[in-house]
């Protein structure tokens, strides 16, 4: 093959590895990693090389600009933009729509070009630069773009914001109060957790119609009901499992001075438990040892069905004034927006092009925008060569984020009815804060003050008559990895989502994953308020994309724009106006689409 197509062995190996990675990303999921068959990859690479050879014969001796010019003169039609971008990557240059080299408009372009130049000048042939070019080329030439991954309520017709120009969202965001963490003590954090515990305890008393529960350590042969937070009984020795389940209750009114007890779950036929949830265990104290409780039944808080805090006449006024008796459209995209070894925001740029085409009334952008796991950001090597002085110009994280916001503003400034909701991530290196996370600073959005809506993480956002709960942290994956589920029919993803509504907490797992910092002294700002379950729960997870109706709430994971160094997915929502159908599940269409 090397002789037939006049390429060296190293380039051929790179092509095989790039195609293998692309094939595995398209045919695998988080549960099953499918290995790429050699025969299939061989056929793909062979076909590409044959096409390149045929194309090179047709265009031999001509530059890209001349070829493009000749085609325009002959056929009155330019080469497709994607073809120009592929050739630009191969040539190591930046190509505009007319096929000519353009100066970079943004810092991200300058940094990307500087890295490409450095890789081209490197003596290490076939190094990281070539792999990066292969990944860029695979992304640009991907065939799955625009394909629907899943649809919720496909009986509702898909519509875009362009079909209702007069429609509009009135958006209100529940603010996150500022707090200091420097002088906080462990006792203050325990008190924060105890406030959540006391709230759930009152819920369970009302649900089970009782005034009190038995204290931990209370002796006797009668059946008892004890309440506590689920923990690993031997946290230092064993992992959380069916044989290592404990219950902890730090209430000060315990008469027996017992605050932790082991649970024997062998008599419970089916159950699910995760660390941090507050439950009521029904059963008997083990006679042989007073430190073990034999459980016969588990009681959990019931989920509340989403209910509107608006009257019927108010909802009708919103339907007439903002919906204009037509549908409204929401589009959602989650980061990361770059490959792990590149600062090229092609995925975000492609999403913005779709937004400009469909003109939704609202766009939700979830971070990370500057992902700390990105190799360029992690290394801190953010610089380019100034054209005039030829000196290196270093770029700060704040400048890079400001440049990114300017790009978004320039692309969407003509969409007068489109509002953009920005949600930070704990992975944003320029906005490192524990959850509950403050919104981005308004000064970075001066040019977008008419369009930008800044929300915290987590946050509750009201769009007309719809309440959206947003938690930009992968609690679903973390709970699926640690949850105990015995003879339970719903999958762990559904149980994890249901736990949010049962525990009235947008991040119910405790202790959290080591990559997710949470300030538990402020846990009340992460709890569902008195309005109860939101209409939509929006999260971001590495697991498979989903749109599910969980206890009346539409739970959505749109996926990431860039996932595993390949093109990912985004979400498009069609929202029908109120028409004597109050349940959102009857008037919403959710689509997860390949970018």
C-alpha positions in Angstrom: 0.0 0.0 0.0 2.9 2.4 0.8 4.4 1.8 -2.6 1.1 2.1 -4.5 0.2 5.4 -3.0 3.6 6.9 -2.4 3.3 7.5 1.3 5.6 6.5 4.1 4.9 3.8 6.7 4.5 6.3 9.6 1.8 8.4 7.8 0.0 5.2 7.0 0.0 4.1 10.7 -1.3 7.5 11.7 -4.2 7.2 9.3 -5.0 3.7 10.6 -5.0 4.9 14.2 -7.2 8.0 13.4 -9.8 5.9 11.5 -9.7 3.3 14.2 -10.5 5.9 16.9 -13.3 7.4 14.8 -14.9 4.0 14.1 -14.8 3.0 17.8 -16.3 6.3 18.9 -19.2 5.9 16.5 -19.9 2.2 17.3 -19.3 2.1 21.0 -21.0 3.4 24.1 -20.0 3.8 27.8 -21.0 0.2 28.6 -19.6 -1.7 25.6 -16.3 -0.8 24.0 -16.3 -2.3 20.5 -12.9 -3.0 19.0 -12.5 -1.9 15.4 -12.1 -4.9 12.9 -8.9 -4.6 10.9 -10.7 -5.4 7.6 -13.2 -2.6 8.0 -10.5 0.0 8.8 -8.3 -1.3 5.9 -11.2 -0.7 3.5 -11.9 2.8 4.8 -8.2 3.9 4.5 -7.9 2.2 1.1 -10.9 4.1 -0.2 -9.6 7.4 1.1 -6.2 6.9 -0.4 -7.7 6.0 -3.8 -9.9 9.1 -3.7 -6.9 11.3 -2.7 -4.8 9.8 -5.5 -7.6 10.4 -8.1 -8.0 14.0 -6.8 -4.3 14.7 -6.9 -4.1 13.7 -10.5 -6.9 16.1 -11.5 -5.3 19.0 -9.6 -1.6 18.3 -10.1 0.5 21.5 -10.6 -2.3 23.8 -9.4 -2.6 25.6 -6.1 -5.7 25.5 -4.0 -6.6 29.1 -4.9 -6.2 28.5 -8.6 -8.2 25.3 -8.5 -11.0 27.1 -6.6 -10.9 30.0 -9.1 -11.0 27.7 -12.1 -14.0 25.8 -10.7 -15.9 29.0 -10.0 -15.2 30.3 -13.5 -16.2 27.1 -15.1 -19.2 25.9 -13.0 -20.1 29.2 -11.2 -20.0 27.2 -8.0 -17.2 27.2 -5.3 -15.8 24.2 -3.6 -17.7 23.2 -0.4 -16.5 25.0 2.7 -15.6 21.6 4.3 -13.4 20.7 1.4 -11.5 23.9 1.7 -11.1 23.4 5.5 -9.7 19.9 5.0 -7.2 21.2 2.4 -6.3 24.0 4.8 -5.5 21.5 7.5 -3.3 19.5 5.2 -1.5 22.7 4.1 -1.1 23.9 7.7 -2.7 27.2 6.8 -5.9 29.2 7.5 -8.3 29.3 4.6 -11.2 31.7 4.1 -14.3 31.1 2.0 -12.6 32.4 -1.1 -9.7 29.9 -0.7 -7.2 32.5 0.3 -5.2 32.8 3.5 -6.7 35.1 6.1 -5.3 36.6 9.2 -6.7 35.2 12.4 -9.6 37.1 13.9 -9.6 35.7 17.4 -7.1 34.6 20.0 -8.1 31.0 19.7 -7.2 31.2 16.0 -3.8 32.7 16.8 -3.0 30.1 19.5 -4.1 27.3 17.2 -2.0 28.6 14.3 1.0 29.0 16.6 0.7 25.4 17.7 0.5 24.2 14.2 3.5 26.2 13.2 5.4 24.8 16.2 4.5 21.3 15.2 5.5 21.8 11.6 8.9 23.1 12.7 9.4 20.2 15.1 12.0 17.7 14.2 9.8 14.9 15.6 8.1 13.7 12.4 4.7 12.2 12.9 4.3 13.7 16.4 1.4 15.2 18.2 0.8 17.8 15.4 0.0 15.2 12.8 -2.4 13.4 15.2 -4.1 16.7 15.8 -4.5 17.3 12.1 -5.9 13.8 11.6 -8.5 14.5 14.4 -9.4 17.8 12.9 -9.8 16.2 9.5 -11.9 13.4 10.8 -14.2 15.9 12.6 -14.7 18.0 9.5 -15.3 15.1 7.2 -17.6 13.2 9.6 -20.7 11.7 7.9 -23.0 11.5 11.0 -23.6 15.2 11.3 -27.2 16.2 11.7 -28.3 12.6 12.5 -30.9 12.3 15.3 -29.6 10.2 18.2 -33.0 10.1 20.0 -36.4 11.8 20.1 -38.8 12.3 22.9 -42.4 12.8 21.9 -41.9 12.3 18.1 -45.6 12.8 17.5 -45.1 16.5 18.0 -43.9 18.2 14.9 -40.4 19.6 15.0 -40.3 23.3 14.5 -37.6 26.0 14.7 -37.5 29.5 16.1 -37.5 30.9 12.6 -41.1 29.8 12.3 -42.2 32.0 15.1 -40.2 35.3 14.8 -42.5 37.1 17.2 -42.2 34.5 20.0 -40.1 35.4 23.1 -39.0 34.0 26.4 -39.4 36.0 29.6 -36.4 34.6 31.7 -35.9 34.8 35.4 -33.0 33.2 37.2 -32.9 32.4 40.9 -29.7 34.1 42.2 -26.9 32.3 44.0 -25.9 34.3 47.1 -22.2 35.0 47.6 -20.4 33.2 50.4 -16.9 33.0 51.8 -15.1 29.7 52.3 -11.7 30.8 53.7 -12.7 30.8 57.4 -15.4 28.1 57.4 -15.0 25.2 59.9 -16.0 21.6 59.6 -18.7 22.2 62.1 -20.4 24.8 59.9 -20.4 22.3 57.0 -21.9 19.6 59.3 -24.6 22.1 60.3 -25.4 22.7 56.6 -25.9 19.0 56.0 -28.0 18.8 59.1 -30.4 21.4 57.8 -31.1 19.2 54.8 -31.5 16.2 57.1 -34.0 18.0 59.3 -36.0 19.1 56.3 -36.2 15.5 55.0 -37.0 14.2 58.5 -40.1 16.5 58.6 -41.1 15.3 55.1 -40.9 11.7 56.3 -42.9 12.4 59.4 -45.7 13.9 57.4 -45.5 11.1 54.8 -45.6 8.2 57.4 -48.0 10.1 59.7 -45.9 9.9 62.7 -44.6 12.4 65.2 -41.3 10.7 66.1 -38.8 8.0 65.0 -36.9 5.6 67.2 -33.5 6.6 68.3 -30.4 4.8 67.1 -29.4 2.2 69.7 -32.8 2.0 71.3 -33.3 -1.6 72.7 -36.4 -3.7 72.5 -38.0 -6.5 70.6 -40.8 -4.5 68.9 -40.5 -3.2 65.3 -38.8 0.1 65.0 -38.4 2.9 62.5 -35.1 4.7 62.5 -34.1 7.6 60.3 -30.6 8.5 59.1 -28.2 9.3 56.3 -26.9 6.3 54.4 -23.1 5.8 54.7 -20.5 3.1 54.3 -20.3 1.7 57.8 -16.5 0.9 57.5 -15.5 3.7 55.2 -11.7 3.1 55.7 -11.8 -0.7 55.2 -14.4 -1.6 52.6 -16.2 0.0 49.7 -19.9 0.8 49.9 -21.8 -2.4 49.3 -24.7 -4.4 50.6 -22.6 -5.8 53.4 -21.2 -2.4 54.3 -24.3 -0.2 54.8 -24.6 2.1 57.7 -27.0 4.8 58.9 -25.8 7.9 60.7 -27.9 10.4 62.6 -26.2 13.4 64.3 -29.3 14.8 66.0 -28.5 16.1 69.4 -31.6 14.7 71.1 -30.5 11.1 70.8 -31.0 9.6 74.3 -28.7 6.6 73.8 -25.7 8.6 72.5 -25.6 6.3 69.4 -25.1 8.1 66.1 -24.1 5.3 63.7 -25.5 1.8 63.1 -24.9 -1.0 60.7 -27.8 -2.1 58.5 -28.4 -5.8 57.7 -30.1 -5.7 54.3 -30.4 -9.5 53.7 -34.1 -9.6 54.3 -35.0 -6.9 51.9 -35.8 -8.4 48.5 -35.3 -5.3 46.3 -33.9 -1.9 47.1 -31.5 0.8 45.9 -29.2 2.8 48.1 -26.5 5.4 47.6 -24.3 7.3 50.0 -25.8 10.5 51.3 -29.5 9.8 51.0 -31.8 10.2 54.0 -34.1 7.2 54.5 -36.3 5.6 57.1 -35.4 1.9 57.9 -38.0 -0.3 59.4 -37.0 -3.5 61.3 -35.6 -4.9 64.5 -32.5 -4.4 66.6 -30.2 -7.5 66.4 -30.5 -9.2 69.8 -26.9 -10.5 69.6 -25.4 -7.1 69.1 -27.1 -3.8 69.7 -25.0 -2.1 67.0 -26.8 -3.8 64.1 -30.3 -3.2 62.7 -32.1 -6.0 60.7 -34.0 -4.1 58.0 -37.3 -5.4 56.7 -38.4 -2.4 54.7 -37.1 0.9 53.5 -39.1 4.2 53.2 -37.9 7.0 51.0 -39.4 10.5 50.4 -42.0 10.5 47.6 -41.3 12.6 44.6 -43.7 15.5 44.0 -45.2 16.1 40.6 -44.2 19.4 38.9 -46.9 22.0 39.6 -47.1 25.5 38.3 -47.1 28.4 40.7 -49.1 30.4 38.2 -52.9 30.7 37.8 -54.7 29.6 34.7 -55.4 33.1 33.6 -51.7 34.1 34.0 -50.6 31.1 31.9 -53.1 32.0 29.2 -51.8 35.6 29.2 -48.2 34.3 28.7 -49.4 32.0 25.9 -50.9 35.0 24.1 -48.1 37.5 24.8 -44.9 35.5 24.6 -45.8 32.3 22.7 -48.0 34.3 20.3 -50.1 31.1 20.3 -47.3 29.3 18.6 -44.4 27.1 19.5 -41.1 28.2 21.0 -37.6 26.7 20.5 -34.7 26.1 22.9 -31.3 24.8 21.9 -28.8 23.4 24.4 -25.0 22.7 24.1 -22.6 21.5 26.7 -18.8 21.6 26.9 -16.1 20.7 26.4 -16.0 22.5 23.1 -12.5 21.5 22.1 -10.4 18.4 21.6 -8.2 17.5 24.5 -5.0 18.5 22.7 -6.3 21.5 20.8 -7.8 25.0 21.3 -9.8 24.8 18.1 -13.4 25.6 18.8 -14.8 24.1 15.6 -17.6 22.3 17.5 -18.8 25.5 19.1 -18.6 27.4 15.8 -20.6 24.7 14.0 -23.3 24.9 16.8 -23.5 28.7 16.4 -24.0 28.3 12.7 -27.0 26.0 13.4 -28.3 28.6 15.9 -28.1 31.3 13.3 -30.0 29.1 10.9 -32.8 28.0 13.2 -33.0 31.2 15.4 -34.3 29.7 18.6 -35.8 31.9 21.3 -33.4 30.6 23.9 -29.9 29.0 23.9 -28.4 27.3 26.9 -24.6 27.0 26.9 -23.1 24.9 29.7 -19.4 24.9 30.4 -16.7 24.0 30.6 -15.6 26.7 28.2 -12.0 26.5 29.3 -11.7 22.9 30.4 -8.8 22.4 32.8 -8.3 18.9 31.3 -7.4 20.4 27.9 -3.7 19.7 27.4 -2.9 23.2 26.1 -4.8 24.9 29.0 -3.3 22.5 31.6 0.3 23.1 30.4 -0.2 26.9 30.4 1.5 27.3 27.0 -0.9 29.9 25.7 1.2 32.2 23.5 1.6 33.3 19.9 4.2 35.3 17.9 3.4 39.0 17.3 3.6 39.7 13.6 5.3 43.1 14.1 7.7 42.5 16.9 8.1 38.7 16.5 8.0 38.4 20.2 5.9 35.9 22.1 2.6 37.2 23.4 1.2 35.3 26.4 -2.6 35.0 26.9 -4.3 34.6 30.2 -7.3 32.4 30.9 -9.5 35.4 31.4 -8.4 36.9 28.1 -9.1 33.7 26.3 -12.6 33.4 27.8 -13.3 37.0 26.9 -12.2 36.2 23.3 -14.6 33.3 23.3 -17.5 35.4 24.5 -16.7 38.0 21.8 -16.9 35.2 19.2 -20.3 34.1 20.4 -21.5 37.8 20.5 -20.3 38.4 16.9 -22.1 35.3 15.6 -25.4 35.9 17.3 -25.7 39.7 17.5 -28.2 39.8 14.6 -30.6 37.4 16.4 -32.7 40.0 18.3 -35.1 37.5 19.8 -32.5 34.9 20.9 -31.4 35.0 24.5 -28.3 33.0 25.6 -28.1 31.5 29.1 -24.5 30.9 30.2 -23.9 28.2 32.9 -20.4 27.8 34.4 -18.8 24.5 35.2 -16.5 23.5 38.1 -14.1 22.4 35.3 -13.7 26.0 34.0 -10.1 26.9 34.9 -10.9 30.7 34.9 -13.9 30.3 37.2 -12.7 27.8 39.9 -15.4 27.7 42.6 -17.1 25.0 44.6 -20.8 24.3 44.0 -23.1 26.2 44.4 -21.1 28.2 41.8 -21.5 31.9 41.2 -22.5 33.0 37.6 -19.8 34.4 35.4 -18.9 38.1 36.0 -21.2 40.5 34.1 -18.3 42.7 33.0 -17.2 39.9 30.6 -20.6 40.2 28.8 -20.8 44.0 28.2 -21.2 43.6 24.5 -24.0 40.9 25.0 -25.9 42.7 27.8 -29.1 42.5 25.7 -28.8 38.8 25.0 -26.7 37.2 27.8 -28.5 35.7 30.9 -26.0 34.6 33.6 -27.0 31.6 35.8 -25.2 29.9 38.6 -24.4 26.2 39.0 -26.8 24.7 40.0 -29.6 27.1 39.2 -33.4 27.3 38.8 -34.4 29.2 35.6 -38.0 30.3 34.8 -38.8 30.5 31.0 -42.3 31.8 30.7 -44.4 29.2 32.4 -41.6 26.5 32.4 -39.2 25.9 35.4 -35.8 24.4 34.5 -33.5 23.0 37.1 -29.8 23.0 35.9 -27.0 21.0 37.5 -23.8 21.1 35.5 -22.1 18.2 37.2 -22.0 14.6 36.4 -23.8 13.3 39.4 -25.6 10.6 37.3 -22.3 8.9 36.4 -21.0 9.2 39.9 -24.1 7.7 41.4 -24.3 4.9 38.8 -20.8 3.9 39.8 -21.4 3.7 43.5 -25.1 2.9 43.9 -26.3 -0.5 45.3 -29.3 -1.8 43.3 -30.8 -5.2 44.2 -33.5 -6.6 42.0 -34.6 -3.2 40.8 -36.3 -2.9 37.4 -35.5 0.8 36.6 -32.0 1.3 35.4 -29.5 3.1 37.6 -29.7 6.3 35.5 -33.5 6.5 36.3 -32.9 5.8 40.0 -30.2 8.5 40.1 -32.5 11.1 38.5 -35.4 10.1 40.8 -33.1 10.7 43.8 -32.9 14.4 43.0 -36.7 14.7 43.5 -36.8 12.4 46.5 -34.0 14.1 48.4 -35.0 17.6 47.2 -31.4 18.2 46.3 -29.8 18.9 42.9 -26.6 17.0 43.9 -27.8 14.2 46.3 -24.6 12.2 46.5 -22.5 12.5 49.7 -19.5 12.4 49.8 -19.2 13.8 46.3 -16.7 12.6 43.7 -13.2 14.0 44.3 -13.4 16.0 41.1 -16.6 17.8 42.1 -16.0 20.3 44.9 -19.1 21.2 47.0 -19.4 23.7 49.8 -21.9 21.9 52.1 -22.3 24.9 54.4 -24.3 26.4 51.5 -26.3 23.2 50.7 -29.6 25.1 51.1 -28.8 26.9 47.8 -28.7 23.5 46.1 -32.1 22.3 47.4 -35.3 22.4 45.5 -37.4 25.2 46.8 -41.0 25.1 48.0 -42.1 25.1 44.3 -40.9 21.5 44.3 -40.0 19.5 41.2 -39.0 21.5 38.1 -40.6 20.9 34.7 -37.2 20.1 33.1 -34.0 18.9 34.8 -31.0 19.6 32.7 -27.7 17.9 33.5 -24.4 17.1 31.7 -23.1 13.5 31.8 -20.4 11.4 30.1 -23.0 8.6 30.0 -25.3 8.0 27.1 -27.5 10.9 26.1 -31.1 10.7 27.3 -34.4 12.4 27.5 -36.7 10.8 30.1 -39.9 11.4 31.9 -39.1 10.8 35.6 -42.0 11.5 37.9 -43.4 14.1 35.5 -40.1 15.9 35.0 -38.4 15.8 31.6 -34.8 14.9 32.4 -32.3 15.7 29.7 -28.6 15.0 29.1 -27.7 16.6 25.7 -24.2 15.1 25.7 -21.1 17.2 24.9 -20.3 19.1 21.7 -16.9 17.3 21.6 -16.7 13.8 23.1 -13.7 11.5 23.0 -11.9 13.6 20.4 -14.8 13.4 18.0 -18.0 15.2 17.2 -20.6 15.0 19.9 -24.3 16.1 20.2 -26.6 19.0 21.1 -30.2 19.3 22.0 -33.2 21.0 20.3 -36.5 21.5 22.2 -39.8 22.3 20.5 -42.2 23.7 23.1 -45.9 23.9 22.2 -48.0 26.7 23.8 -50.5 26.0 26.6 -53.7 24.6 25.1 -55.7 23.2 28.1 -52.9 20.7 28.5 -51.0 21.6 31.7 -48.6 18.6 31.7 -45.3 19.6 30.0 -44.7 16.0 28.8 -47.7 16.4 26.5 -46.4 19.5 24.7 -42.7 19.1 24.4 -40.5 17.5 21.8 -36.8 16.8 22.7 -34.2 15.8 20.1 -30.6 14.9 20.6 -28.7 15.5 17.4 -25.2 14.9 16.2 -23.2 18.1 15.7 
